[in-house]
């Protein structure tokens, strides 16, 4: 079927022939994910996958960031409202399920910081190209949260448990160059070549037979899907609990004080 992507307003969606380009579009906020963006992410990946005109999708961020993760003001609201917090965690699970079940190839063009949920979305993509300014981080623990939106699943599968523990238990970031060296991402390209390298990978994917490409992707992700329920359900439950704890509220207040 053909999907009408004009309903997306918090995210920017552009058609380029068989390629769909999706942009986080809050550059003044480093493309932080607030309520509206989160709500659209909940349906975006389902829609991409059922759109017969899309063979490859590229996701990136406007300005100097891919996505800086959760919007601080929204996180404060969630901390004060347990029901809203539970809904947000459930929505995260829906987003991840859609990403794991997708057949359409995804390319991440990481033009700057990819943090929290933004980092998870990038790492779920099939091809991840970053520039040297990019950093990848899942600092949930540093703000009193459990990484419930994908980090606990995807990081160990990409770089092994020892390295995943290093980053997830400390909240430390990893540069684009080091991410490529460790195998967290596909490639790190110099700033002026980022778009050319992304185009190279898109063209390589488009050159493959469509159904073989889609079903190969689905097969590769079978291992992730097999362990997703146990990892993601536990992480989501723990994140929901930590979202309403005082230590998370205190961490948010410290962040607000620094603004």
Secondary structure, DSSP 8 states (H G I E B T S, - for coil): ----GGG--SEEEEEETTEEEEEE--GGGTT-B-HHHHHHHHHHHHHHHH-TT-SEEEEEESTTEEE--B-HHHHHHHHH-HHHHHHHHHHHHHHHHHHHH--SEEEEEE-SEEETHHHHHHHHSSEEEE-TT-EEE--GGGGT---TTTHHHHHHHHHHHHHHHHHHTT---EEHHHHHHHTSSSEE--GGGHHHHHHHHHHHHHTS-HHHHHHHHHHHTHHHHHHHHHHHHHHHHHHHHHHTSHHHHHHHHHHHHH-
